[in-house]
Amino acid sequence: MDVSSATISLTADESTAVRTALRSYLSDLRAEIVDTDNPGYRRDLRSERAALESAVGKLDDASRGPDPVTLTASRTVRVVDMWWSPEEH
């Protein structure tokens, strides 16, 4: 499998949009976990949920920053070592 990595920066608006999309997907994913009868598939979905919840938490932490008083609208969130498989996109 060919795996690539990249470093990207997200603006505050982009970070918010990604977190909102992930939270929406996580809500749907929770319903899918409850509705599935296949134990293996349920286990896979739970693993995916845990990974996405972790990613949202990291984005939340990065968006908060060390000092909320000094944050500006131009604050960016830097995502380092994002891995993906080109076949999935």
Biopython code that builds the backbone (N, CA, C, O; Angstrom):
import numpy as np
from Bio.PDB.StructureBuilder import StructureBuilder

atoms = [
    (1, "MET", "N", (0.840, -1.174, 0.000)),
    (1, "MET", "CA", (0.000, 0.000, 0.000)),
    (1, "MET", "C", (0.886, 1.238, 0.000)),
    (1, "MET", "O", (1.801, 1.345, 0.817)),
    (2, "ASP", "N", (0.624, 2.172, -0.906)),
    (2, "ASP", "CA", (1.351, 3.421, -0.970)),
    (2, "ASP", "C", (0.723, 4.415, 0.005)),
    (2, "ASP", "O", (-0.426, 4.818, -0.174)),
    (3, "VAL", "N", (1.472, 4.810, 1.034)),
    (3, "VAL", "CA", (0.965, 5.734, 2.043)),
    (3, "VAL", "C", (1.773, 7.016, 1.969)),
    (3, "VAL", "O", (3.002, 6.981, 1.917)),
    (4, "SER", "N", (1.080, 8.156, 1.964)),
    (4, "SER", "CA", (1.733, 9.452, 1.891)),
    (4, "SER", "C", (1.474, 10.230, 3.159)),
    (4, "SER", "O", (0.534, 9.930, 3.896)),
    (5, "SER", "N", (2.305, 11.234, 3.421)),
    (5, "SER", "CA", (2.075, 12.107, 4.566)),
    (5, "SER", "C", (2.201, 13.548, 4.120)),
    (5, "SER", "O", (2.828, 13.854, 3.105)),
    (6, "ALA", "N", (1.593, 14.425, 4.897)),
    (6, "ALA", "CA", (1.648, 15.849, 4.576)),
    (6, "ALA", "C", (1.493, 16.644, 5.856)),
    (6, "ALA", "O", (0.964, 16.152, 6.853)),
    (7, "THR", "N", (1.955, 17.861, 5.814)),
    (7, "THR", "CA", (1.724, 18.804, 6.896)),
    (7, "THR", "C", (0.791, 19.860, 6.337)),
    (7, "THR", "O", (1.078, 20.465, 5.304)),
    (8, "ILE", "N", (-0.316, 20.083, 7.011)),
    (8, "ILE", "CA", (-1.267, 21.088, 6.550)),
    (8, "ILE", "C", (-1.583, 22.052, 7.679)),
    (8, "ILE", "O", (-1.439, 21.722, 8.856)),
    (9, "SER", "N", (-2.010, 23.227, 7.310)),
    (9, "SER", "CA", (-2.465, 24.217, 8.279)),
    (9, "SER", "C", (-3.921, 24.519, 7.988)),
    (9, "SER", "O", (-4.306, 24.713, 6.835)),
    (10, "LEU", "N", (-4.723, 24.558, 9.031)),
    (10, "LEU", "CA", (-6.130, 24.894, 8.894)),
    (10, "LEU", "C", (-6.377, 26.250, 9.530)),
    (10, "LEU", "O", (-5.891, 26.523, 10.627)),
    (11, "THR", "N", (-7.127, 27.096, 8.849)),
    (11, "THR", "CA", (-7.532, 28.344, 9.467)),
    (11, "THR", "C", (-8.542, 28.021, 10.564)),
    (11, "THR", "O", (-9.017, 26.889, 10.663)),
    (12, "ALA", "N", (-8.862, 28.994, 11.369)),
    (12, "ALA", "CA", (-9.850, 28.783, 12.423)),
    (12, "ALA", "C", (-11.183, 28.340, 11.820)),
    (12, "ALA", "O", (-11.839, 27.446, 12.354)),
    (13, "ASP", "N", (-11.585, 28.959, 10.715)),
    (13, "ASP", "CA", (-12.841, 28.572, 10.064)),
    (13, "ASP", "C", (-12.788, 27.140, 9.532)),
    (13, "ASP", "O", (-13.751, 26.387, 9.674)),
    (14, "GLU", "N", (-11.667, 26.768, 8.923)),
    (14, "GLU", "CA", (-11.522, 25.407, 8.405)),
    (14, "GLU", "C", (-11.524, 24.391, 9.537)),
    (14, "GLU", "O", (-12.153, 23.338, 9.432)),
    (15, "SER", "N", (-10.828, 24.704, 10.608)),
    (15, "SER", "CA", (-10.790, 23.804, 11.759)),
    (15, "SER", "C", (-12.190, 23.607, 12.327)),
    (15, "SER", "O", (-12.587, 22.488, 12.653)),
    (16, "THR", "N", (-12.926, 24.693, 12.441)),
    (16, "THR", "CA", (-14.302, 24.605, 12.941)),
    (16, "THR", "C", (-15.154, 23.752, 12.014)),
    (16, "THR", "O", (-15.933, 22.922, 12.482)),
    (17, "ALA", "N", (-15.019, 23.944, 10.709)),
    (17, "ALA", "CA", (-15.798, 23.172, 9.745)),
    (17, "ALA", "C", (-15.462, 21.678, 9.825)),
    (17, "ALA", "O", (-16.359, 20.836, 9.780)),
    (18, "VAL", "N", (-14.181, 21.354, 9.942)),
    (18, "VAL", "CA", (-13.771, 19.946, 10.036)),
    (18, "VAL", "C", (-14.318, 19.324, 11.320)),
    (18, "VAL", "O", (-14.842, 18.210, 11.300)),
    (19, "ARG", "N", (-14.196, 20.044, 12.435)),
    (19, "ARG", "CA", (-14.710, 19.519, 13.705)),
    (19, "ARG", "C", (-16.219, 19.333, 13.654)),
    (19, "ARG", "O", (-16.737, 18.346, 14.176)),
    (20, "THR", "N", (-16.926, 20.260, 13.039)),
    (20, "THR", "CA", (-18.383, 20.142, 12.910)),
    (20, "THR", "C", (-18.750, 18.935, 12.057)),
    (20, "THR", "O", (-19.663, 18.185, 12.402)),
    (21, "ALA", "N", (-18.046, 18.744, 10.946)),
    (21, "ALA", "CA", (-18.309, 17.598, 10.068)),
    (21, "ALA", "C", (-18.015, 16.280, 10.783)),
    (21, "ALA", "O", (-18.783, 15.324, 10.673)),
    (22, "LEU", "N", (-16.905, 16.234, 11.514)),
    (22, "LEU", "CA", (-16.559, 15.008, 12.237)),
    (22, "LEU", "C", (-17.590, 14.700, 13.320)),
    (22, "LEU", "O", (-17.977, 13.546, 13.503)),
    (23, "ARG", "N", (-18.032, 15.729, 14.034)),
    (23, "ARG", "CA", (-19.041, 15.501, 15.079)),
    (23, "ARG", "C", (-20.354, 14.992, 14.477)),
    (23, "ARG", "O", (-21.011, 14.124, 15.053)),
    (24, "SER", "N", (-20.726, 15.528, 13.335)),
    (24, "SER", "CA", (-21.942, 15.071, 12.656)),
    (24, "SER", "C", (-21.792, 13.605, 12.242)),
    (24, "SER", "O", (-22.695, 12.794, 12.444)),
    (25, "TYR", "N", (-20.640, 13.285, 11.662)),
    (25, "TYR", "CA", (-20.392, 11.900, 11.256)),
    (25, "TYR", "C", (-20.360, 10.981, 12.473)),
    (25, "TYR", "O", (-20.876, 9.865, 12.419)),
    (26, "LEU", "N", (-19.760, 11.438, 13.567)),
    (26, "LEU", "CA", (-19.703, 10.631, 14.783)),
    (26, "LEU", "C", (-21.101, 10.335, 15.310)),
    (26, "LEU", "O", (-21.357, 9.239, 15.807)),
    (27, "SER", "N", (-21.992, 11.286, 15.207)),
    (27, "SER", "CA", (-23.370, 11.071, 15.635)),
    (27, "SER", "C", (-24.016, 9.963, 14.808)),
    (27, "SER", "O", (-24.672, 9.076, 15.352)),
    (28, "ASP", "N", (-23.827, 10.020, 13.496)),
    (28, "ASP", "CA", (-24.351, 8.969, 12.616)),
    (28, "ASP", "C", (-23.679, 7.634, 12.902)),
    (28, "ASP", "O", (-24.326, 6.588, 12.865)),
    (29, "LEU", "N", (-22.386, 7.672, 13.185)),
    (29, "LEU", "CA", (-21.630, 6.458, 13.452)),
    (29, "LEU", "C", (-22.139, 5.765, 14.722)),
    (29, "LEU", "O", (-22.237, 4.539, 14.766)),
    (30, "ARG", "N", (-22.458, 6.549, 15.745)),
    (30, "ARG", "CA", (-22.999, 5.967, 16.982)),
    (30, "ARG", "C", (-24.291, 5.215, 16.693)),
    (30, "ARG", "O", (-24.504, 4.119, 17.211)),
    (31, "ALA", "N", (-25.147, 5.798, 15.872)),
    (31, "ALA", "CA", (-26.408, 5.134, 15.503)),
    (31, "ALA", "C", (-26.129, 3.855, 14.724)),
    (31, "ALA", "O", (-26.800, 2.844, 14.931)),
    (32, "GLU", "N", (-25.148, 3.892, 13.833)),
    (32, "GLU", "CA", (-24.786, 2.704, 13.051)),
    (32, "GLU", "C", (-24.273, 1.587, 13.962)),
    (32, "GLU", "O", (-24.591, 0.416, 13.754)),
    (33, "ILE", "N", (-23.484, 1.951, 14.966)),
    (33, "ILE", "CA", (-22.960, 0.960, 15.907)),
    (33, "ILE", "C", (-24.111, 0.273, 16.647)),
    (33, "ILE", "O", (-24.110, -0.946, 16.816)),
    (34, "VAL", "N", (-25.066, 1.047, 17.073)),
    (34, "VAL", "CA", (-26.210, 0.497, 17.802)),
    (34, "VAL", "C", (-27.032, -0.425, 16.907)),
    (34, "VAL", "O", (-27.538, -1.449, 17.367)),
    (35, "ASP", "N", (-27.166, -0.065, 15.632)),
    (35, "ASP", "CA", (-28.045, -0.809, 14.723)),
    (35, "ASP", "C", (-27.418, -2.055, 14.110)),
    (35, "ASP", "O", (-28.141, -2.897, 13.578)),
    (36, "THR", "N", (-26.097, -2.198, 14.168)),
    (36, "THR", "CA", (-25.478, -3.344, 13.494)),
    (36, "THR", "C", (-25.551, -4.608, 14.349)),
    (36, "THR", "O", (-25.417, -4.565, 15.572)),
    (37, "ASP", "N", (-25.765, -5.724, 13.673)),
    (37, "ASP", "CA", (-25.822, -7.023, 14.343)),
    (37, "ASP", "C", (-24.523, -7.810, 14.186)),
    (37, "ASP", "O", (-24.331, -8.830, 14.848)),
    (38, "ASN", "N", (-23.635, -7.342, 13.318)),
    (38, "ASN", "CA", (-22.395, -8.044, 13.038)),
    (38, "ASN", "C", (-21.324, -7.612, 14.042)),
    (38, "ASN", "O", (-20.897, -6.457, 14.025)),
    (39, "PRO", "N", (-20.882, -8.529, 14.924)),
    (39, "PRO", "CA", (-19.902, -8.162, 15.954)),
    (39, "PRO", "C", (-18.583, -7.640, 15.401)),
    (39, "PRO", "O", (-18.001, -6.720, 15.976)),
    (40, "GLY", "N", (-18.104, -8.200, 14.312)),
    (40, "GLY", "CA", (-16.848, -7.742, 13.717)),
    (40, "GLY", "C", (-16.980, -6.335, 13.160)),
    (40, "GLY", "O", (-16.099, -5.496, 13.344)),
    (41, "TYR", "N", (-18.081, -6.091, 12.483)),
    (41, "TYR", "CA", (-18.329, -4.764, 11.932)),
    (41, "TYR", "C", (-18.506, -3.749, 13.056)),
    (41, "TYR", "O", (-18.006, -2.628, 12.967)),
    (42, "ARG", "N", (-19.212, -4.137, 14.108)),
    (42, "ARG", "CA", (-19.401, -3.255, 15.261)),
    (42, "ARG", "C", (-18.049, -2.895, 15.884)),
    (42, "ARG", "O", (-17.816, -1.743, 16.251)),
    (43, "ARG", "N", (-17.175, -3.873, 15.999)),
    (43, "ARG", "CA", (-15.837, -3.641, 16.558)),
    (43, "ARG", "C", (-15.062, -2.643, 15.685)),
    (43, "ARG", "O", (-14.401, -1.741, 16.199)),
    (44, "ASP", "N", (-15.153, -2.817, 14.355)),
    (44, "ASP", "CA", (-14.488, -1.892, 13.430)),
    (44, "ASP", "C", (-15.044, -0.475, 13.563)),
    (44, "ASP", "O", (-14.291, 0.499, 13.568)),
    (45, "LEU", "N", (-16.363, -0.372, 13.671)),
    (45, "LEU", "CA", (-16.993, 0.939, 13.819)),
    (45, "LEU", "C", (-16.584, 1.601, 15.136)),
    (45, "LEU", "O", (-16.359, 2.811, 15.179)),
    (46, "ARG", "N", (-16.490, 0.828, 16.186)),
    (46, "ARG", "CA", (-16.061, 1.384, 17.476)),
    (46, "ARG", "C", (-14.620, 1.877, 17.402)),
    (46, "ARG", "O", (-14.282, 2.906, 17.987)),
    (47, "SER", "N", (-13.780, 1.152, 16.692)),
    (47, "SER", "CA", (-12.395, 1.568, 16.514)),
    (47, "SER", "C", (-12.330, 2.869, 15.718)),
    (47, "SER", "O", (-11.566, 3.774, 16.053)),
    (48, "GLU", "N", (-13.133, 2.953, 14.671)),
    (48, "GLU", "CA", (-13.192, 4.180, 13.873)),
    (48, "GLU", "C", (-13.698, 5.344, 14.725)),
    (48, "GLU", "O", (-13.174, 6.455, 14.645)),
    (49, "ARG", "N", (-14.721, 5.078, 15.541)),
    (49, "ARG", "CA", (-15.263, 6.124, 16.415)),
    (49, "ARG", "C", (-14.193, 6.628, 17.374)),
    (49, "ARG", "O", (-14.061, 7.836, 17.570)),
    (50, "ALA", "N", (-13.434, 5.729, 17.969)),
    (50, "ALA", "CA", (-12.389, 6.129, 18.913)),
    (50, "ALA", "C", (-11.331, 6.993, 18.227)),
    (50, "ALA", "O", (-10.881, 7.991, 18.789)),
    (51, "ALA", "N", (-10.937, 6.607, 17.015)),
    (51, "ALA", "CA", (-9.932, 7.375, 16.281)),
    (51, "ALA", "C", (-10.446, 8.774, 15.945)),
    (51, "ALA", "O", (-9.716, 9.756, 16.082)),
    (52, "LEU", "N", (-11.690, 8.862, 15.509)),
    (52, "LEU", "CA", (-12.258, 10.164, 15.156)),
    (52, "LEU", "C", (-12.482, 11.038, 16.389)),
    (52, "LEU", "O", (-12.269, 12.250, 16.337)),
    (53, "GLU", "N", (-12.909, 10.432, 17.492)),
    (53, "GLU", "CA", (-13.071, 11.201, 18.733)),
    (53, "GLU", "C", (-11.722, 11.760, 19.194)),
    (53, "GLU", "O", (-11.647, 12.887, 19.682)),
    (54, "SER", "N", (-10.679, 10.982, 19.040)),
    (54, "SER", "CA", (-9.339, 11.437, 19.384)),
    (54, "SER", "C", (-8.924, 12.611, 18.493)),
    (54, "SER", "O", (-8.366, 13.597, 18.974)),
    (55, "ALA", "N", (-9.200, 12.496, 17.194)),
    (55, "ALA", "CA", (-8.854, 13.568, 16.254)),
    (55, "ALA", "C", (-9.611, 14.850, 16.596)),
    (55, "ALA", "O", (-9.032, 15.936, 16.576)),
    (56, "VAL", "N", (-10.896, 14.728, 16.907)),
    (56, "VAL", "CA", (-11.683, 15.911, 17.276)),
    (56, "VAL", "C", (-11.118, 16.536, 18.544)),
    (56, "VAL", "O", (-11.012, 17.758, 18.643)),
    (57, "GLY", "N", (-10.759, 15.710, 19.503)),
    (57, "GLY", "CA", (-10.175, 16.224, 20.742)),
    (57, "GLY", "C", (-8.887, 16.983, 20.487)),
    (57, "GLY", "O", (-8.654, 18.033, 21.085)),
    (58, "LYS", "N", (-8.047, 16.457, 19.600)),
    (58, "LYS", "CA", (-6.790, 17.135, 19.273)),
    (58, "LYS", "C", (-7.048, 18.460, 18.564)),
    (58, "LYS", "O", (-6.372, 19.452, 18.837)),
    (59, "LEU", "N", (-8.019, 18.481, 17.661)),
    (59, "LEU", "CA", (-8.368, 19.729, 16.989)),
    (59, "LEU", "C", (-8.940, 20.741, 17.982)),
    (59, "LEU", "O", (-8.645, 21.933, 17.904)),
    (60, "ASP", "N", (-9.760, 20.254, 18.914)),
    (60, "ASP", "CA", (-10.297, 21.139, 19.954)),
    (60, "ASP", "C", (-9.168, 21.743, 20.780)),
    (60, "ASP", "O", (-9.144, 22.949, 21.026)),
    (61, "ASP", "N", (-8.234, 20.898, 21.204)),
    (61, "ASP", "CA", (-7.107, 21.365, 22.015)),
    (61, "ASP", "C", (-6.265, 22.383, 21.253)),
    (61, "ASP", "O", (-5.883, 23.416, 21.804)),
    (62, "ALA", "N", (-5.980, 22.094, 19.996)),
    (62, "ALA", "CA", (-5.152, 22.994, 19.185)),
    (62, "ALA", "C", (-5.869, 24.313, 18.932)),
    (62, "ALA", "O", (-5.231, 25.363, 18.859)),
    (63, "SER", "N", (-7.178, 24.267, 18.799)),
    (63, "SER", "CA", (-7.948, 25.482, 18.532)),
    (63, "SER", "C", (-8.034, 26.387, 19.745)),
    (63, "SER", "O", (-8.120, 27.608, 19.617)),
    (64, "ARG", "N", (-8.010, 25.781, 20.927)),
    (64, "ARG", "CA", (-8.087, 26.578, 22.147)),
    (64, "ARG", "C", (-6.825, 27.402, 22.351)),
    (64, "ARG", "O", (-6.890, 28.558, 22.770)),
    (65, "GLY", "N", (-5.692, 26.812, 22.056)),
    (65, "GLY", "CA", (-4.426, 27.517, 22.219)),
    (65, "GLY", "C", (-4.091, 27.745, 23.675)),
    (65, "GLY", "O", (-4.906, 27.471, 24.556)),
    (66, "PRO", "N", (-2.899, 28.243, 23.932)),
    (66, "PRO", "CA", (-2.431, 28.413, 25.300)),
    (66, "PRO", "C", (-3.068, 29.591, 26.033)),
    (66, "PRO", "O", (-3.204, 29.555, 27.256)),
    (67, "ASP", "N", (-3.458, 30.631, 25.302)),
    (67, "ASP", "CA", (-3.977, 31.829, 25.959)),
    (67, "ASP", "C", (-5.126, 32.402, 25.144)),
    (67, "ASP", "O", (-4.889, 33.126, 24.177)),
    (68, "PRO", "N", (-6.382, 32.090, 25.516)),
    (68, "PRO", "CA", (-7.525, 32.534, 24.713)),
    (68, "PRO", "C", (-7.612, 34.051, 24.553)),
    (68, "PRO", "O", (-8.227, 34.521, 23.596)),
    (69, "VAL", "N", (-7.024, 34.821, 25.447)),
    (69, "VAL", "CA", (-7.092, 36.275, 25.368)),
    (69, "VAL", "C", (-6.310, 36.797, 24.162)),
    (69, "VAL", "O", (-6.670, 37.821, 23.582)),
    (70, "THR", "N", (-5.243, 36.094, 23.787)),
    (70, "THR", "CA", (-4.387, 36.580, 22.697)),
    (70, "THR", "C", (-4.757, 35.997, 21.334)),
    (70, "THR", "O", (-4.122, 36.325, 20.332)),
    (71, "LEU", "N", (-5.769, 35.141, 21.285)),
    (71, "LEU", "CA", (-6.145, 34.540, 20.010)),
    (71, "LEU", "C", (-6.767, 35.578, 19.090)),
    (71, "LEU", "O", (-7.476, 36.480, 19.535)),
    (72, "THR", "N", (-6.490, 35.434, 17.797)),
    (72, "THR", "CA", (-7.085, 36.320, 16.800)),
    (72, "THR", "C", (-7.818, 35.483, 15.775)),
    (72, "THR", "O", (-7.700, 34.258, 15.760)),
    (73, "ALA", "N", (-8.567, 36.141, 14.927)),
    (73, "ALA", "CA", (-9.319, 35.437, 13.892)),
    (73, "ALA", "C", (-8.400, 34.740, 12.899)),
    (73, "ALA", "O", (-8.844, 33.849, 12.175)),
    (74, "SER", "N", (-7.136, 35.126, 12.850)),
    (74, "SER", "CA", (-6.219, 34.527, 11.887)),
    (74, "SER", "C", (-5.492, 33.298, 12.431)),
    (74, "SER", "O", (-4.627, 32.743, 11.754)),
    (75, "ARG", "N", (-5.831, 32.876, 13.630)),
    (75, "ARG", "CA", (-5.186, 31.702, 14.226)),
    (75, "ARG", "C", (-5.383, 30.492, 13.325)),
    (75, "ARG", "O", (-6.473, 30.270, 12.797)),
    (76, "THR", "N", (-4.327, 29.716, 13.154)),
    (76, "THR", "CA", (-4.415, 28.495, 12.361)),
    (76, "THR", "C", (-4.114, 27.296, 13.237)),
    (76, "THR", "O", (-3.449, 27.407, 14.267)),
    (77, "VAL", "N", (-4.611, 26.158, 12.812)),
    (77, "VAL", "CA", (-4.317, 24.883, 13.457)),
    (77, "VAL", "C", (-3.446, 24.111, 12.488)),
    (77, "VAL", "O", (-3.804, 23.948, 11.322)),
    (78, "ARG", "N", (-2.309, 23.637, 12.959)),
    (78, "ARG", "CA", (-1.377, 22.900, 12.113)),
    (78, "ARG", "C", (-1.569, 21.415, 12.360)),
    (78, "ARG", "O", (-1.453, 20.950, 13.494)),
    (79, "VAL", "N", (-1.859, 20.678, 11.314)),
    (79, "VAL", "CA", (-2.006, 19.229, 11.380)),
    (79, "VAL", "C", (-0.719, 18.638, 10.825)),
    (79, "VAL", "O", (-0.370, 18.865, 9.667)),
    (80, "VAL", "N", (-0.021, 17.884, 11.653)),
    (80, "VAL", "CA", (1.259, 17.318, 11.263)),
    (80, "VAL", "C", (1.124, 15.808, 11.127)),
    (80, "VAL", "O", (0.417, 15.158, 11.898)),
    (81, "ASP", "N", (1.805, 15.273, 10.148)),
    (81, "ASP", "CA", (1.803, 13.828, 9.914)),
    (81, "ASP", "C", (0.405, 13.273, 9.705)),
    (81, "ASP", "O", (-0.034, 12.376, 10.425)),
    (82, "MET", "N", (-0.282, 13.808, 8.724)),
    (82, "MET", "CA", (-1.590, 13.273, 8.350)),
    (82, "MET", "C", (-1.349, 12.168, 7.335)),
    (82, "MET", "O", (-0.761, 12.401, 6.278)),
    (83, "TRP", "N", (-1.799, 10.983, 7.655)),
    (83, "TRP", "CA", (-1.566, 9.823, 6.790)),
    (83, "TRP", "C", (-2.845, 9.442, 6.069)),
    (83, "TRP", "O", (-3.936, 9.480, 6.638)),
    (84, "TRP", "N", (-2.690, 9.078, 4.821)),
    (84, "TRP", "CA", (-3.834, 8.603, 4.067)),
    (84, "TRP", "C", (-3.348, 7.718, 2.938)),
    (84, "TRP", "O", (-2.178, 7.743, 2.556)),
    (85, "SER", "N", (-4.255, 6.954, 2.428)),
    (85, "SER", "CA", (-3.959, 6.105, 1.302)),
    (85, "SER", "C", (-4.597, 6.726, 0.054)),
    (85, "SER", "O", (-5.797, 6.996, 0.053)),
    (86, "PRO", "N", (-3.824, 6.953, -0.994)),
    (86, "PRO", "CA", (-4.387, 7.581, -2.201)),
    (86, "PRO", "C", (-5.577, 6.817, -2.776)),
    (86, "PRO", "O", (-6.434, 7.421, -3.420)),
    (87, "GLU", "N", (-5.650, 5.513, -2.560)),
    (87, "GLU", "CA", (-6.742, 4.715, -3.081)),
    (87, "GLU", "C", (-8.066, 5.081, -2.422)),
    (87, "GLU", "O", (-9.126, 4.818, -2.989)),
    (88, "GLU", "N", (-8.024, 5.686, -1.230)),
    (88, "GLU", "CA", (-9.248, 6.015, -0.512)),
    (88, "GLU", "C", (-9.820, 7.351, -0.948)),
    (88, "GLU", "O", (-10.932, 7.698, -0.551)),
    (89, "HIS", "N", (-9.090, 8.108, -1.753)),
    (89, "HIS", "CA", (-9.562, 9.445, -2.122)),
    (89, "HIS", "C", (-9.866, 9.559, -3.589)),
    (89, "HIS", "O", (-10.274, 10.623, -4.054)),
]
sb = StructureBuilder()
sb.init_structure("model")
sb.init_model(0)
sb.init_chain("A")
sb.init_seg("    ")
for serial, (resi, resn, name, xyz) in enumerate(atoms, 1):
    if name == "N":
        sb.init_residue(resn, " ", resi, " ")
    sb.init_atom(name, np.array(xyz, "f"), 0.0, 1.0, " ", f" {name:<3s}", serial, name[0])
structure = sb.get_structure()
